[in-house]
Amino acid sequence: MKIVLDRARCEGHGLCEEAAPDLMHLDDDGELVIDREEITEAELAAANAAVRVCPVAALRIE
């Protein structure tokens, strides 16, 4: 499984970073950076939480 970011939709709210800080972060310019696209089963709950809290639906898991 992997986390996919639709960069065009992302507005840099940072809610996903709060939900999954081990998987993603906002850089100094407020742009979301996915630290690891490939996720393990152990990381799936955090990744799903990040997807759910995004107010512009810029994240998905494939």
C-alpha positions as CSV (number, residue, x, y, z in Angstrom):
1,M,0.0,0.0,0.0
2,K,1.1,3.6,-0.5
3,I,0.0,7.1,0.2
4,V,-0.8,9.2,-2.8
5,L,-0.8,13.0,-2.7
6,D,-2.8,15.1,-5.1
7,R,-0.4,18.1,-4.9
8,A,-2.8,20.4,-6.8
9,R,-5.5,19.9,-4.2
10,C,-3.3,20.2,-1.1
11,E,-3.7,23.5,0.7
12,G,-1.2,22.8,3.5
13,H,-3.7,22.7,6.4
14,G,-1.4,20.3,8.2
15,L,-4.1,18.1,9.7
16,C,-2.7,15.1,8.0
17,E,0.7,15.8,9.6
18,E,-0.9,15.8,13.0
19,A,-2.6,12.5,12.3
20,A,0.5,10.8,10.9
21,P,3.7,12.6,11.8
22,D,5.8,9.6,11.1
23,L,4.6,9.4,7.5
24,M,4.4,13.1,6.4
25,H,5.3,16.6,7.3
26,L,4.9,20.2,6.1
27,D,8.2,21.7,4.9
28,D,9.3,25.3,5.6
29,D,7.2,26.5,2.7
30,G,4.0,24.8,3.9
31,E,4.2,22.1,1.3
32,L,3.3,18.6,2.3
33,V,6.1,16.1,2.0
34,I,5.3,12.4,2.1
35,D,8.2,10.8,4.0
36,R,7.4,7.3,3.0
37,E,4.9,6.5,0.3
38,E,5.0,2.8,1.0
39,I,3.3,2.0,4.3
40,T,3.1,-1.1,6.4
41,E,0.1,-2.7,8.0
42,A,1.3,-1.2,11.3
43,E,1.1,2.3,9.8
44,L,-2.2,1.8,8.0
45,A,-4.3,3.2,10.9
46,A,-2.3,6.5,11.0
47,A,-2.4,6.7,7.2
48,N,-6.2,6.2,7.1
49,A,-6.6,8.9,9.8
50,A,-4.5,11.4,7.7
51,V,-6.7,10.7,4.6
52,R,-9.9,11.2,6.7
53,V,-8.9,14.5,8.2
54,C,-7.8,16.2,4.9
55,P,-10.4,18.9,4.3
56,V,-9.7,19.0,0.6
57,A,-9.4,15.2,-0.1
58,A,-5.8,15.5,-1.3
59,L,-4.7,12.1,0.0
60,R,-5.6,8.6,-0.8
61,I,-4.3,5.1,-0.1
62,E,-3.8,2.7,-3.0
